[in-house]
Amino acid sequence: MTTKNLTKTAAPGAPADEVKTVRAASSAGPGAETITLSHHLNIEGRSYQPGDKIRVSADYARRLRRQGYVART
């Protein structure tokens, strides 16, 4: 008979309230927006998980909303 290990391990990761700035948005200046992702996304070789908050340019945020990557709040 096998037993299951019921102890949960805390996965190391960024806090949910931390906002990551995407490099492509750094030139956006005041037109940058903070969005919450609803799906896994790779931007410039960096992986972002669902629920991550990222800061991107307003144009890129609009495109991500159209494609369904931004969580509805």
C-alpha positions as CSV (number, residue, x, y, z in Angstrom):
1,M,0.0,0.0,0.0
2,T,1.3,3.5,-0.9
3,T,0.6,6.6,1.0
4,K,0.3,10.1,-0.4
5,N,2.4,12.9,0.9
6,L,-0.2,15.5,1.9
7,T,2.2,18.2,2.9
8,K,2.1,21.2,0.6
9,T,5.3,22.8,-0.5
10,A,5.3,26.5,-1.1
11,A,6.5,27.3,-4.6
12,P,9.0,30.2,-4.6
13,G,7.8,33.0,-6.8
14,A,7.0,36.7,-7.0
15,P,4.4,38.1,-4.7
16,A,1.0,38.5,-6.5
17,D,1.1,42.3,-6.0
18,E,4.5,42.8,-7.7
19,V,4.3,44.5,-11.0
20,K,7.0,43.6,-13.6
21,T,7.8,46.1,-16.3
22,V,8.3,44.6,-19.7
23,R,11.3,45.9,-21.5
24,A,9.4,46.8,-24.6
25,A,7.3,49.2,-22.5
26,S,10.2,51.1,-21.1
27,S,10.1,53.6,-24.0
28,A,6.3,54.0,-23.5
29,G,6.7,56.6,-20.7
30,P,3.5,58.0,-19.4
31,G,1.4,55.8,-21.8
32,A,2.3,52.6,-20.0
33,E,-0.5,50.5,-18.4
34,T,-0.5,47.8,-15.7
35,I,-2.4,44.7,-16.8
36,T,-3.1,41.3,-15.1
37,L,-2.5,38.3,-17.4
38,S,-5.1,35.6,-17.8
39,H,-2.9,33.2,-19.7
40,H,0.8,32.1,-19.8
41,L,2.7,34.6,-22.1
42,N,6.3,34.8,-23.3
43,I,7.7,38.3,-24.1
44,E,11.2,38.7,-25.4
45,G,12.3,35.3,-24.0
46,R,10.8,35.9,-20.5
47,S,7.9,33.8,-19.2
48,Y,5.0,35.3,-17.4
49,Q,2.4,33.2,-15.6
50,P,-1.4,33.8,-15.3
51,G,-2.1,36.3,-12.6
52,D,1.2,38.2,-13.1
53,K,0.8,41.9,-13.2
54,I,3.0,43.5,-15.9
55,R,3.5,47.1,-17.2
56,V,3.4,47.4,-20.9
57,S,2.8,50.2,-23.4
58,A,-0.9,51.2,-24.0
59,D,-0.8,49.9,-27.6
60,Y,0.6,46.5,-26.5
61,A,-2.0,46.3,-23.7
62,R,-4.8,47.0,-26.3
63,R,-3.5,44.2,-28.5
64,L,-3.2,41.8,-25.5
65,R,-6.8,42.6,-24.5
66,R,-8.1,41.8,-28.1
67,Q,-6.3,38.4,-28.0
68,G,-7.7,37.5,-24.6
69,Y,-4.5,37.6,-22.6
70,V,-5.7,40.2,-20.1
71,A,-7.8,39.1,-17.1
72,R,-11.2,40.7,-16.7
73,T,-11.6,42.3,-13.3
